Amino acid sequence: MVQDSHQVNSMNITKGKQSRPQRIVVYTPEGFGKSTLGSQFPNPLFLDLEKGGTDHLDVARVTVENYNEAKEAVAHVTSNPGQFGTLVVDTADWLEKRISAHVCKQHKQDSIEGFGYGKGYTYLAEEFQRFLLSLDGVISAGVNVLVLAHSHVKPFTPPDAAQGYDRYELKMSKQTAPLLKEWADALLFGNFHTRVQDRQQGKARGVGGTERVLHTEHSAAWDAKNRFGLAAKIPFTIDSLSGLIIAPQEPQDAPEEVVAAPEGDHTPEAPGAPTGDPEAITAPEPHEDVAGLADLVDKSGDLTGEDLNGFLRNRGQIGDNEGWSHVGVGYAQRALSNPVGFLGSIRAWKEQS
């Protein structure tokens, strides 16, 4: 297949490590101190999905009653990046409950199990993925994202083993947990450090249980990962994570300097663009990747600029009074990297609207 030369020439190639805010997931047993740890991140805003889970903390919070309120809060942080340094989702398992209720309401079902054949969980996973994509917009705006979650113990039998064992896992469905784990830059499991002490007659007992630690690497007993070279076990303190938390910064997608086009040049109008007297339009031309997003929709044959605008507003990527040209460059680049999936998401949203 011959590649389009325009697409090749417009590639934005970078080298070296990129300094950006982080996607951190911390999951622990109930009452371990996750929210307290989150309160020590740079200038946090909590999405309090548990309704009262942060009442004991002196923090800024949005009490989230439903999924739409969660999306609105994410859109606010994305549109006002200098206001907060960290968005804290408290917690992921309660977020899943809010999304599940949203999906059931959309499809007029009493429960996620009522769809049959696992279809409800498919809708749940798709919407959860869209929410993670909106959190990427927060990252692009220069704000850290910390997702807190509960753990639970589940039996597990590896496919190459005759016997199974118990392990700690995210307290989420098997459809959404892998999405969150894949999305995270660091998946950290918090628990009490316990050591085994031998006793007489071959018996052993666990001792300790007061030292809280974070596990940063995968084990047979828990899921964990990190991309920062952290030690396998670190203290459950903000100081242990300070090396990977990026201080609040200017949005990554700040508009680039606009260079005026030579007289006589004409750029084809993208879908949803304003019409009328060209001299009356003073807004700068959108970044080429943002314009490419609109061009992709225009060439789809069944979608319009208004569809794109509505979808981006629904996902919290632009404000209610903004059009597609205001979407972040980082978001546009991620969407263009998977054009089929992006167009499919717009069609699915349009069908459900």
C-alpha positions, 0 to 999 in steps of 0.5 A: 500500500502506497503511503500518502506523502503528506502524512509522511512529511508531517510526522513529528519525530522526537528523540530522547526522554520526555519529561511529562506528568505521570499516570500513577495507580496505587492500590491497597487494602481498605483503610490503608492511607491511600487518600492521605498519600494522594493529599501530599501530591502537588496541589491535588484535586480529588474526584471523591467518587466514594462520597465522603472518602476525603472528608478527613483531609484538608484538600480540594475535592469534587464530590461525584454523584454520577459519571457525567459529573466525573467527566465534567470535572476532568474537562474542567482540569483539562481546560484550567491546567494552572489551577491544580497540579494533580488530579486524584481519582478516588477510587477506580473501583467506585469509578467503575460503579458510576460508569456501570450505572451510566451504561445501564441507564443508557441501555435501559437495563437494571444491571450490567448482568442484564445485557446477556452474553457479557455485552454489558461488560463490553460497553463498560470496558469501552466507556472506561477506556474513553475515560482513560483517554480523557485522563490523557488530556489531563496529562497533556495539560501538564497535570499529574494523574493519580488513580487510587484503588482497593485491592482484594484477594482472588484465587489464581491458577497459572495455565502452566501450573497444577495448583493455584494460589491466592494473590492481590488484585485490583478490586475491579472487573476482569474487563476494566482492570487490564485497561487501567494496568496497561494505561499506568506508568506505575502500578504500585501495590501497598501493603504491610510488610510482614516477615515469617518467623520460624517456631518450634515443631515446624510451625511459623508465624507472621510478625511485623505488620506495622510498616507500610510499603509499596511494591513496584515490581510484579510478583506471584502474589500481586500485580505491580510495575514501574517505568522509573527503575524504582526499587522493588519495595519502597516506603509508603511515603510521598518522598519515595515517589518524589523523583518521578512526580513532575511539578506543575507545568505549563500545558504541553499543547500551548499554541505554537507561533502562527506564521502568516500564509503568503497571499493567495494561499488557500487552505481547504475548509475543514468540517465544522469551520466557521463560514462567512467573510474570511477577513472577519475570522481572526482566530489562528489556524489550528495545528496541523495535527488538529486540522488533520483530525477534522480532515479525517472526519471530513473524509469518513463520508458519514460524519460531520464537523458537528459530530466531531465537536459533539464527541469532543465535548462529550469526552471533555476535550473541549468546552461547551462553547468551543469547536474542534480547533481547540482540542489539544495537539497531544489528543489529536496525535493519539487519535490520528495514530488509530484513525479507525478506532477513533472514527469508530468511537465517534460513530458509537457515541453518535449512535447512543446519543 
